[in-house]
């Protein structure tokens, strides 16, 4: 899968950390996801979840139990 980072507004450091995450490595810094939404008030998290749904084996929409808890813990740690 090819990720077009310029479309999700990741700066160079966040791009590097996101690549580490995709490879299953621990990130060293927070990933600064800044792709705005139409109101401009906050990041567009829908886009982020769609991206994760494509990257995570089996997607994230149907996560339950321990996998769901692990996924949300991962997001909070980023």
Secondary structure, DSSP 8 states (H G I E B T S, - for coil): ----GGGTT--HHHHHHHHHHHTT---SS------B-TTSSSB-HHHHHHHHHHHSTT-STT--HHHHHHHHHHHHH-
